[in-house]
Amino acid sequence: MPEPSTSRLGLYKPLNDGSELVNVQQDLNQNWDKIDLAAGFQACTSTTRPSTPYSGKAIRETDTARTYLHNGSSPASGGWVQIPNSASTFDADIDLTSGRQLNIGGSSSAAAIATVQAATSSNLLSSRVSGDTASRWLVNADGFMGWGPGGASGSDVSLSRSGVGTLTVTGNLAVTGIGQERYVVKPSDTARTSTSAVADDPHLTATVVANGVYIVRFVVFATTADPTSTDIRTAWNVPSGSTGLKLMHGPGDTAADFGSGTNTRGRFAGRQYSTTGSYQAEASAVAILEESIITIGGTAGSVTLQWSQTVSDTDAVTVLANSYMHIRRLA
């Protein structure tokens, strides 16, 4: 029986008592072939990796150009640890110990990721979807951030520092949480006849979230075809559980209050949202302002202006186009 082969390369060792003749092919040539194969990184393919590697065995895959080192774990097929190299794409996670830094370009910053770029407009970060010809999101060295559809047009909205103490947004800004501000402009007239029951305006409405706090303002321009007897009555439709008072400001609600659109006694009242209130109107437009800071209860929904004639009549009361609603979320 020969001596046990070497543990790493499996080199053949003859008996050390001199009783075994030297076999050039077995004792020398095959061993030298194994040594030659193991020198540096052993070349193989991703499907022909060594099946019995030793701990520390290094390989280079000729079909992927990736390099690996074996960590000695079992099974052998699961012990290969990839070594990054510039000739291939890296196919594993990179984990840095806490407190270590990824430094590109010799930055003197102590940040976890630190870079030095050639110019302020040099791209630092970029994100694309397969097939895109431009970045959907990018960050430049000077902090400029741009967003776009991924096509040739590039960024269509951006956030950047444009001067001392100045942050500039290009494009439209849409906020969905606290600070969200919306304007709803009535696009066309709405006329109502033969009704004294308030109903939702088809345009002057906005959604609100549960437990949100909003400041809401309605600016209403209204006319009536019968100034002597038919005026406008309003209320608010709000989600159940909402609390607050609405300010009602406009022409008084009796004929004695009203001389004309430019000569009238004003109405200044605080009322619950569902409480109706009336305003005198005329053939020329009158202006009405209603406003409130409203706390929405546990149910989301909409805040909507409701209105009708004060007295059911065949002559129309009309809320005019360009009346508007302004709503801003405070909390």
Residue pairs with C-beta under 8 A, 6 or more apart in sequence:
1 15
2 12
2 13
2 14
2 15
2 20
3 13
3 14
3 15
3 16
4 13
5 11
5 12
5 13
6 13
7 54
8 54
8 57
9 31
9 34
9 35
9 38
9 54
10 34
10 52
11 31
11 34
11 35
12 26
12 27
12 30
12 31
14 20
14 22
14 23
14 27
22 28
38 57
40 58
41 58
41 59
41 60
41 67
42 50
42 57
42 58
42 59
42 60
43 59
43 60
43 62
44 50
44 59
44 60
44 61
44 62
45 61
45 62
45 63
46 61
46 63
46 64
46 66
49 59
49 61
49 68
49 77
49 80
50 57
50 59
50 76
51 76
51 77
52 76
53 59
53 70
53 76
53 79
53 80
54 70
54 72
55 70
55 71
55 72
56 69
56 70
56 72
57 69
57 70
58 67
58 68
58 69
58 70
58 83
59 67
59 68
59 70
59 80
60 66
60 67
60 68
61 67
61 68
64 88
64 91
65 85
65 87
65 88
66 82
66 85
66 88
66 89
66 90
66 91
67 82
67 83
67 85
67 88
68 80
68 81
68 82
68 83
69 80
69 81
69 83
70 76
70 79
70 80
70 81
71 79
71 80
71 81
72 79
73 79
81 92
82 90
82 91
82 92
84 90
84 94
96 102
100 112
101 110
101 111
101 112
101 113
101 114
102 112
102 113
102 114
103 114
103 115
104 114
104 115
104 116
105 115
105 116
105 117
106 116
107 114
107 115
107 116
108 114
115 124
115 141
117 124
117 141
119 141
120 140
120 141
120 142
120 144
121 140
121 141
121 142
121 144
122 140
122 141
123 135
123 138
123 139
123 140
123 141
124 138
124 139
124 140
124 141
125 137
125 138
125 139
126 135
126 137
126 138
126 139
127 135
127 136
127 137
127 138
128 134
128 135
128 136
128 150
129 136
129 150
131 150
132 150
132 151
133 150
133 151
133 152
134 148
134 150
134 151
134 152
134 153
134 154
134 155
135 146
135 148
135 150
135 154
135 155
136 147
136 148
136 149
136 150
137 145
137 146
137 147
138 145
138 146
138 155
139 145
140 146
142 160
142 161
143 160
143 161
144 158
144 159
144 160
144 161
145 158
145 159
145 160
146 154
146 155
146 157
146 158
147 155
147 156
147 157
147 158
148 154
148 155
148 156
148 157
149 156
156 171
157 169
157 170
157 171
157 172
158 169
158 170
158 171
159 167
159 168
159 169
160 167
160 168
160 170
161 167
161 168
162 168
175 181
177 329
178 329
178 330
178 331
179 328
179 329
180 328
180 329
181 326
181 327
181 328
181 329
182 206
182 325
182 326
182 327
182 328
183 324
183 325
183 326
184 203
184 204
184 205
184 206
184 324
184 325
184 326
184 327
185 322
185 323
185 324
186 201
186 203
186 204
186 319
186 320
186 321
186 322
186 323
186 324
187 203
187 321
188 203
188 321
189 318
189 319
189 320
189 321
190 201
190 202
190 203
190 318
190 319
191 316
191 317
191 318
192 199
192 307
192 308
192 309
192 316
192 317
192 318
193 309
193 313
193 314
193 315
193 316
193 317
194 309
194 312
194 313
194 314
195 308
195 309
195 312
196 233
196 308
196 309
196 310
196 311
196 312
197 308
198 233
198 234
198 235
198 276
198 306
198 307
198 308
199 306
199 307
199 308
200 237
200 304
200 305
200 306
201 304
201 305
201 306
201 307
201 319
204 218
204 220
204 304
204 305
204 319
204 323
204 324
204 325
205 302
205 303
205 304
205 305
205 325
206 216
206 302
206 303
206 304
206 325
206 327
207 300
207 301
207 302
208 214
208 239
208 294
208 296
208 300
208 301
208 302
208 303
208 327
208 329
209 296
209 300
209 329
210 239
210 296
210 297
210 298
210 299
210 300
211 295
211 296
211 297
211 298
212 295
212 296
212 329
212 331
213 293
213 294
213 295
213 296
213 329
213 330
213 331
214 293
214 294
214 296
214 303
214 327
214 328
214 329
214 330
215 291
215 292
215 293
215 294
215 327
215 328
215 330
216 291
216 292
216 293
216 294
216 303
216 325
216 326
216 327
217 289
217 290
217 291
217 325
217 326
217 327
218 288
218 289
218 290
218 291
218 305
218 323
218 324
218 325
219 287
219 288
219 289
219 323
219 324
219 325
219 326
220 232
220 234
220 250
220 287
220 288
220 289
220 290
220 305
220 307
220 319
220 323
221 285
221 286
221 287
221 288
221 319
221 320
221 322
221 323
222 232
222 279
222 281
222 285
222 286
222 288
222 307
222 317
222 318
222 319
222 320
222 323
223 281
223 282
223 283
223 284
223 285
223 286
223 317
223 318
223 320
224 230
224 231
224 232
224 281
224 282
224 283
224 309
224 315
224 316
224 317
224 318
225 283
225 315
225 316
225 317
225 318
226 313
226 315
227 280
227 281
227 282
227 283
228 255
229 311
229 313
230 281
230 309
230 310
230 311
230 313
230 315
230 317
231 253
231 278
231 279
231 280
231 281
231 309
231 310
231 311
231 317
232 278
232 279
232 281
232 288
232 307
232 308
232 309
232 310
232 317
232 319
233 276
233 277
233 278
233 279
233 307
233 308
233 309
233 310
234 248
234 276
234 277
234 278
234 279
234 288
234 290
234 305
234 306
234 307
235 273
235 274
235 275
235 276
235 277
235 306
235 307
236 246
236 273
236 274
236 290
236 292
236 303
236 304
236 305
236 306
237 273
237 274
237 302
237 303
237 304
237 305
237 306
238 273
238 274
238 294
238 296
238 301
238 303
238 304
239 296
239 297
239 299
239 300
239 301
239 302
239 303
240 297
240 299
240 301
241 296
241 297
241 298
241 299
242 273
242 294
242 295
242 296
242 297
243 294
243 295
243 297
244 273
244 292
244 293
244 294
244 295
245 270
245 271
245 272
245 292
246 270
246 271
246 272
246 273
246 290
246 291
246 292
247 268
247 269
247 270
247 289
247 290
247 291
247 292
248 267
248 268
248 269
248 270
248 271
248 277
248 288
248 290
249 266
249 267
249 268
249 288
249 289
249 290
249 291
250 266
250 267
250 279
250 286
250 287
250 288
250 289
251 257
251 258
251 261
251 264
251 265
251 266
251 267
251 279
251 280
251 281
251 286
251 288
252 258
252 264
252 265
252 266
252 267
252 279
252 280
253 267
253 277
253 278
253 279
253 280
253 310
254 280
255 280
257 264
257 265
257 267
257 280
258 264
258 265
258 280
258 282
260 282
260 284
261 282
261 284
261 285
261 286
264 280
267 277
267 279
269 277
271 277
273 292
273 294
278 310
279 286
279 288
280 286
281 317
285 320
290 305
293 330
294 303
303 327
305 325
307 317
307 319
308 317
309 317
